[in-house]
Amino acid sequence: MSNSQPPDNLSITELEQLLYRKKHAARRERLQRLKEEGRMVEVVGRPAPASQPPALPRPKAAPTGAMRHYLLELEEEATLSAARVEVEADPKRSNGRTILNRLLFLVEVGAVVGLVMVLLNLWGTQRELNQELSQVQQSEAAALTLPTPTAAPLIDLVVLPTGHRYVEGRSPEQVESGDIPAHLLPALQAYQPPPLPTPGPEQARIIEIPTIGVNAPIVAGVYDWEQLKRGVGHHTGSALPGQEGNMVLAAHNDIYGEIFRDLDQLSPGDEFTVSTGARSYTYVVTKIEIVEPTDVAVMESTDYASATLISCYPYRINTQRIVVFADLKTNAPSS
């Protein structure tokens, strides 16, 4: 067979032999180049590739069309598989890359864990502060001696108690009351609470609301920041526990223990207890309303024994007030 003959004069078998030799020569050049670059290693016990291609067996009938293309693909795949066995990557470089990838993965995992720990620490610190203040309030409840209010006007201001604007990292005293109209601020700033009355056995001491897990001391005054730090404020001049009239109690929802945070979870029919030095009184919730800060009518006196619980709403927004109305259990309608 002469290689100088034009392809048109060659038979199919001769063309296949010519193509096979050209492919074999190209693979030999590639393997030689890999060997010179140090990227090929000799496998012990495996013979080196032959310098001359083996003669193809002469087929009985030269395949044509799709069968011929399929046989050429099988031959090329077999050659590449043999080359992959002989040509291997440098094991030192592979090990170094594996170690680097593992180190980068560990750094990423450590960063994620660190971020989660920081967030948990911030959340735990706030929760711990509220719990510590709540424990102090409860420890004072047993030995708390509070004064009995004397006759005084019930509604001294034009806004409901507990108003403040929540700002992270700042105390409420450092922030103006954002929900109070500007023209009412002078009245609030000029307000002087009435003097505390002399202690008495009928003064409210402790409030317990089992439905939302409240057990806190009651102190005199609802417009004094220092008083509301110690517990639930009893509006001076409002009714005493169990007596005719409206007993007004107020506490914060997002600071100083978050005592009244969950008032919105109460429902009509729920009960809570207010204890004095002599006995305990049970009140039954009748309704819950969301009102404006200036709706002071909810603190007006009644001609029967009742109680009103007041706090800011919504949580940490505090633009409105949540008001829980309740009647003394003996006065509540039977179910």
ABEGO torsion letter per residue (X at the ends): XBAABBAAABBAAAAAAAAAAAAAAAAAAAAAAAAAAGABBBBBGBBBBBABBBBBBBBABBBBEAAAAAAAAAAAAAAAAAAAAABBBBAAAAAAAAAAAAAAAAAAAAAAAAAAAAAAAAAAAAAAAAAAAAAAAAAAAAABBBBBBBBBBABABABBBGBBBBBBGBBAAABBBAABBAAAAAAAAABBBBBBBBBBAABBABBBBAAAGBBBBBBBEAABAAAAAAEBBBBBGBBBBGBBEBBBBBBBAABGGGAAAAAAABBBGBBBBBBBAABBBBBBBABBBBBBAABAAAABBBABBBBBBBBBOBBGAGABBBBBBBBBAAABBBX
